[in-house]
């Protein structure tokens, strides 16, 4: 991956942008799109749209959400401790004892999620997981007045983990679910700038996926695309403890290319076009099955307005919804390459009627 591309990914991952508070990630993403010479616009929900070949046909929407799971401050007590409510689907075992960063009124405020020491827990409490609503943040102040000078009710926060390279092209960080997808759709658009395309392409970074696919629903309605490719992460099942998950989710490995989903949420002709394009361009792919609606933007986009031909391209991700998710940089680039080659093959007379 080129240095400037890696720097963009790093800035995007570092942004603090839980659902409903995506503005930090939105600025990074929009600045990158504008620097690449793309026309951009943002809607009332915060979805950011980078447009290529306006007036082309059909309209194709690429969707990757840039919100992440996090917390909100719900109460500040007299001693200055900040109590929390979760944004998105947390494993309650994870947050305890972590450093956090709060987006306060005057800037970022560091803190830690407190916990009673194990020495002071009763024996029957030691094997129990602390409920999310029982978590608090200690920002090192003496009282409520000091706390309220720095933070307010409703301020968002995340666990304080940035992106780090491990070995080779493997990186870890928080928020790859799904700023990795937002990164991919913009990188695909950047590749499409160098191709002759018939379609009008909308590369869209969407909001509020983690709390109900909200941004994709509104962006899809507003853009009214005929074809949609959603990009999200999927469960890598190549690490210990997955057990029965391999039979449910399939064998998915990081570094082995995009995962392409088959199932009722996916238009079969668009799926076949992706597979054929991968073969023609020597891009490795992994096939996974989803017998129900996927829990991604693809679900909302498929049934937007009168319906769209929708596909899901997924990035293998270890340890999803933790602050230490792991992905392969090669997989990110392969996703962008596959999408760009596929969209370039879509013509005004390409039919996606399934049968």
Buried (B, 14 or more C-beta within 10 A) or exposed (E): BEEEBBEBBBBBBBBBBBBBBBBBBBBBBBEBBEEBEBEBEBBEBBBBBBBBBEEBBBBBBBBBBBBBBBBBBEEBEEEBBBBBEBBBEBEBEBBBEBEBBBBBEEEEBBBBBEBEEEEEEEEEEEEEEBEBEEBBBBBEBEEBEEBBEBBBEEBBBBBBBEBEEEEEBBBBBBBBBBBBBBBBBBBBBBBBBEEEBBBBBBBBBBBBBBBEBBBBBBBBEBBEBBBBBBBBBBBBBBEEEBEEEEEEBBEBBBBBBBBBBBBEBBBBBBBEBBBEBBEEEEBBBBEBEBEEBBBBBBBBBBBBEEEBBBBBBBBBBBBBBBBBBBBBBBBBBBBBBBBBBBBBBBEEEBEBEEE
